[in-house]
């Protein structure tokens, strides 16, 4: 069985209650749950949370909350992989065989069903440990620089100062939407950014971290300007 696991702890500090805060007329977490259910990819759509209110809202939108996430997996420093591994182990300990688990973050209003399906197809066709959403940087990272304590600048890759932008390789980064993975890959904490992983490419405008109030405002503007125009392509 394939399962979707949506991690959604209750202790967000920079944007309090962001996982269930209203966005576009519904709780933020609803977008992840609805996309997972509409995709038809999953035998179960599970929310891993330590928060009663999040659990109630998740259930109202069609997810299952079969356990309360333990405190040691609910602090600010807990990585994602142990949370997903915990959910997989819980399901297996209760008689379910988990083949693939897809971690879907709770703050993904730009998620598309077709991307989840593309990820599943990649996992079926190749011997990948992971397939995850990613997008390209808008500017060559090899021309990037830091601002030093005294205000001066220094290139991270000074050897590329004279290299034309068009001659530099394209760089990509994690889009922070979803991550398909084999059950064992999650439980073994395999490294995500490695040769055993592949990507589902997303357009840059559909990628927005939502960690600060500024991020939230930008996501709302993008949603209004672009996303509502795409109703005809959303499943």
N, C-alpha and C positions, 0 to 999 in steps of 0.2 A: 504494500500500500504506500502511496505517496501522501505526505502530509504537509500542510502549510503551518508554520509556526510564526506568530507575530509577537515579538517581545515588546512589552509595554508596561514598564514599571511606573510606579506612582510618584517617584521622587524628583521629577524634573525641576531644576532650580532656576535656570535662566528664563524659561517660559513655563511658569507653573501650570500644571495640568494640561500640558500641550497635547498629549495623546488623545484627550477627549474634548478639547476646546473646539468650539464651533468654527468650521471653515467651509465656506461655500454652502452654508445651510444645513450642515450635518456634522456630527463629531468627527474629528480628524481621522480617528482609527477606522471609521466606517469605509473609507476608500480602500484600504488594504483588505478588509474583510470581504467587501463586495467584489473586488477584482478576483480574489482567490476563489470565491464561490462561483462566480460567473465563468471562470476559466474551465471548470470541469476537470481540472488536473488532480484534484485532491479528494482522498477518501474522508479526510477530516481537516477542518480549519480550526486551529487551536491558538488561543491567546495565552501567553505566559506572563502573568502579572502577580504582583504582591498587593494589589489595590482592589478593594471591594467595589468601588464605584466604576472603575475601569472594567472589571469583570462583568458587572451588571449591564453596562452599555454594550460590551462586546457580545454578550448573549442576545441582547435585544436586536442586534444587527446580524445575527445568524452564526456567530462563532461558538466554539465550545471552550469552556474553561475548566478542564478536568482536575486541576490541582492549583494550589497556591504556591507561587514561586518562593523558595526559602530565602530568608534574610541574607545569607551569605552570597546569594546570586542577585541581590537587588540593590547593591550600593553603586556609587558613582564610578567605581574603578573596575567593575566586572566586565570583562570582554563579552562579545556576543557568542562566541563558540561554546563556552560552557553552558550558557543558557539554552542554546539549541540542543546540545548533547543531553542536558537534563530532561528536556521535554521528550526527546527520542527514547531515552531510557525509561521514562515513566510509561510511555505507550507500550514499549516492549515488555515491561514488567507486568502490564495488564493484558497481555495476550495478543497484542497487535504486532505484526511484522512490518517494520518500516524499511522500505527500499530507498526512497529519495525523500529528503526533507528540504523544503524551501523556506528559508528565513525571509520574511517580508517585514520591513520596518513599518512602524505604526504611522509615521508622518510622510506619507507618499501620495499626495493628492494627484500627482501626474502619472501615476502608474497606469499601464494599459494591459488589458487581458492578452493581447497579441504578443506582448513581450514575454509574459509568463509562459505562453505556449511555445514561443521560440526557444526559451531556455530548456523546457522539457524535451523538445525535439533534439537539441544539442546533446543533452545527457543520454538520450536513447541511442543516438547515432555514433557517438564517440566514447572512448574510455576515459571520460573526464571525471575528475574528483569534484570539481565545482564548475558552474556556469553562472556568471553574475552580470548585472547591469553595469555599464561603464560608458564614459563619454570622453571625447578628446579635449585637451586644453586648448583654449582659444588663442594662445600665443606660445611660441617655442619656449619651453622651460629652460633650455640651455642658454638663453639670453637673460635669465632672471638674476637679480642681485639682492643683497641684503643692505639694510641701513644700520650702520654701526653706532655704538654708543655716542661718539662725538658728532654724529650727523653725516659722516661721509658714507659713501657707498662702495660695495665690493661685489664683484660678480661671483656667483657660485661656480661657474664654469668659464674662467677667464680665457681659456684656450679657444673659446668660440666667439671672442669679441669681434673678430673680422669675418666670421662665417655668415653668409647670407641666410636670412630666415628660411627661405625656400629650400635651402640645402640641408637643413637640420631635420632629424627624424621627428615624426609626429609622436607626441606623448599622450597617454591616456590616464584617466583616474577613475576610481570607484564612484559610481553614481549614487550609491547609498539607497537603492530601492529594494532589490531582492537578490537572493543568493540560493541557487539550486545546489544541493550537495548530496553525495552519497551518505548513507547513514554512518558508515564506518569512518568516512572522512571527517564528519562532524565530531564523532566520539573520540577520534584519534587527534583532534585539533590539528589537522593538516594545514599547512600554510596556504592561504588563499591566493596570494600573488606569486604563482609559480607555474612551471611548465605543465602541470597537470590540470590547469584551469583554463577556461576560455570565457569569452564575453558575449553579451548581447548589447550591441551598440545603440545608444540613445542620442537623440539630438540634444545639443547643449541647453536649449531653452527649457527642456523638460527635466533638467537636473537642478535641484535646489535643496541644499541642506537647510534644515529648519531648527537651528540651535539658539538663535537670538531673536529679540523682537524685530530687528532689522530684516532678518531672514524671513520671518513670518510676513511682514508687510510686503516684501518683494514677491513672495510666493502668491499672496492674494492678488497682487497686481497682474502677475503672469497668468493666473487662473482666469481672471476677468477678461484680459486682452486676448489670450490665445485659446485657453482650454474650452471655453464655452462655444468657440467657433468650430470645435472639432467633435461636436456631439454626433455627427454622422459617422465618425470613424471609431467611436468608443463603443465597446460591446456592452 
